[in-house]
Amino acid sequence: MSFAEWARRLAGEAAVALGWRPDEFWRATPAELAAIRDMLRPPADAPVDLPALMEMFPDG
């Protein structure tokens, strides 16, 4: 993945999760962005409650 693709994806995550505008994203430090990325991703060994997810996000 190129830097531009990675930046677009992370900017979108920051916008959705934190309500950040583009200028807020671009002023953030790499450490702040890494902390946000880590916060948004569950641990690899986290259990998944599939029935609860299906109830929260029905496909219709």
C-alpha positions in Angstrom: 0.0 0.0 0.0 1.4 3.4 -0.9 1.7 6.3 1.6 -1.2 8.1 -0.2 -3.5 5.1 0.1 -2.5 4.6 3.7 -3.1 8.3 4.5 -6.5 8.3 2.8 -7.6 5.3 4.8 -6.4 6.6 8.1 -7.8 10.0 7.5 -11.2 8.4 6.8 -11.0 6.3 10.0 -10.1 9.5 12.0 -13.0 11.4 10.4 -15.5 8.7 11.2 -14.3 7.7 14.6 -13.2 11.1 16.0 -15.0 13.6 13.8 -11.7 15.0 12.7 -11.6 17.4 9.7 -8.7 17.1 7.2 -6.7 19.9 8.8 -6.9 18.1 12.2 -5.7 14.9 10.7 -2.8 16.5 8.9 -1.7 18.3 12.1 -1.6 15.1 14.1 1.7 13.6 14.9 2.7 10.0 13.8 2.5 8.9 17.4 -1.1 10.3 17.7 -2.1 8.5 14.5 -0.6 5.2 15.7 -2.4 5.5 19.0 -5.7 6.1 17.2 -5.0 3.1 14.8 -4.3 0.9 17.8 -7.4 2.1 19.6 -9.7 1.4 16.7 -8.5 -2.1 16.0 -9.4 -4.8 18.5 -6.7 -7.2 19.7 -6.1 -10.1 17.3 -7.3 -12.6 20.0 -10.4 -10.7 20.9 -13.5 -12.9 20.8 -16.1 -12.0 18.2 -19.8 -12.1 19.2 -21.2 -12.9 15.8 -24.9 -12.9 16.9 -24.5 -9.5 18.5 -22.8 -8.1 15.5 -25.5 -9.4 13.2 -28.1 -7.7 15.4 -26.3 -4.4 15.4 -25.7 -4.5 11.6 -28.5 -6.3 9.9 -28.1 -6.9 6.2 -31.8 -6.4 5.6 
